[in-house]
Amino acid sequence: MHMFCKNCGIEVQNGWVKCPKCGTAISDEVREQLKVTQKPEMYRTTWKDRLKFQLKVRLCIGAVLLVMMVIVIIIMAITEMF
Protein backbone atom coordinates (compact mmCIF):
# COMPACT_ATOMS: atom_id res chain seq x y z
CA MET A 1 0.00 0.00 0.00
CA HIS A 2 1.47 3.32 -1.06
CA MET A 3 1.02 6.42 1.04
CA PHE A 4 1.21 9.98 -0.25
CA CYS A 5 1.78 13.42 1.25
CA LYS A 6 -1.56 15.10 1.95
CA ASN A 7 -0.19 18.46 0.83
CA CYS A 8 1.78 17.85 -2.40
CA GLY A 9 0.99 14.22 -3.29
CA ILE A 10 4.55 12.84 -3.36
CA GLU A 11 4.88 9.18 -2.35
CA VAL A 12 5.90 8.86 1.30
CA GLN A 13 8.50 6.29 2.31
CA ASN A 14 8.96 4.56 5.64
CA GLY A 15 10.99 6.56 8.15
CA TRP A 16 10.18 9.98 6.74
CA VAL A 17 9.20 12.53 9.38
CA LYS A 18 8.39 15.27 6.89
CA CYS A 19 7.85 15.51 3.16
CA PRO A 20 11.13 16.29 1.34
CA LYS A 21 9.27 18.27 -1.32
CA CYS A 22 6.96 20.56 0.66
CA GLY A 23 8.10 20.05 4.27
CA THR A 24 4.69 18.96 5.57
CA ALA A 25 4.96 16.76 8.66
CA ILE A 26 4.04 13.12 8.07
CA SER A 27 1.45 12.08 10.61
CA ASP A 28 2.11 9.24 13.05
CA GLU A 29 -0.87 7.39 11.58
CA VAL A 30 0.68 7.40 8.09
CA ARG A 31 4.06 6.24 9.47
CA GLU A 32 2.40 3.38 11.36
CA GLN A 33 0.53 2.29 8.23
CA LEU A 34 3.82 2.26 6.32
CA LYS A 35 5.45 0.07 8.98
CA VAL A 36 2.56 -2.39 8.91
CA THR A 37 2.30 -2.64 5.12
CA GLN A 38 6.00 -3.17 4.33
CA LYS A 39 7.18 -6.76 4.22
CA PRO A 40 10.79 -7.38 5.29
CA GLU A 41 10.96 -10.72 3.45
CA MET A 42 10.42 -8.78 0.24
CA TYR A 43 13.93 -7.38 0.61
CA ARG A 44 15.38 -10.82 1.33
CA THR A 45 13.98 -12.30 -1.86
CA THR A 46 15.33 -9.35 -3.81
CA TRP A 47 18.77 -9.93 -2.26
CA LYS A 48 18.58 -13.65 -3.07
CA ASP A 49 17.57 -12.86 -6.64
CA ARG A 50 20.49 -10.46 -6.94
CA LEU A 51 22.91 -13.11 -5.67
CA LYS A 52 21.52 -15.67 -8.13
CA PHE A 53 21.92 -13.19 -10.97
CA GLN A 54 25.51 -12.41 -9.97
CA LEU A 55 26.28 -16.13 -9.85
CA LYS A 56 24.85 -16.62 -13.34
CA VAL A 57 26.87 -13.69 -14.68
CA ARG A 58 30.08 -15.00 -13.13
CA LEU A 59 29.46 -18.49 -14.49
CA CYS A 60 28.84 -17.10 -17.98
CA ILE A 61 32.01 -15.01 -17.85
CA GLY A 62 33.96 -18.05 -16.66
CA ALA A 63 32.53 -20.19 -19.46
CA VAL A 64 33.44 -17.59 -22.08
CA LEU A 65 36.99 -17.34 -20.71
CA LEU A 66 37.33 -21.12 -20.70
CA VAL A 67 36.19 -21.37 -24.32
CA MET A 68 38.63 -18.62 -25.30
CA MET A 69 41.49 -20.43 -23.56
CA VAL A 70 40.65 -23.68 -25.34
CA ILE A 71 40.58 -21.87 -28.69
CA VAL A 72 43.97 -20.28 -28.01
CA ILE A 73 45.46 -23.65 -27.02
CA ILE A 74 44.07 -25.29 -30.16
CA ILE A 75 45.43 -22.50 -32.37
CA MET A 76 48.84 -22.76 -30.71
CA ALA A 77 48.88 -26.54 -31.18
CA ILE A 78 47.92 -26.23 -34.86
CA THR A 79 50.54 -23.58 -35.61
CA GLU A 80 53.31 -25.64 -33.97
CA MET A 81 52.43 -28.64 -36.14
CA PHE A 82 53.23 -26.82 -39.38
PyMOL commands that set and color helices and strands:
alter all, ss='L'
color gray80, all
select helices_A, chain A and resi 28-37+40-81
alter helices_A, ss='H'
color red, helices_A
select strands_A, chain A and resi 3-4+11-12
alter strands_A, ss='S'
color yellow, strands_A
deselect
rebuild
show_as cartoon
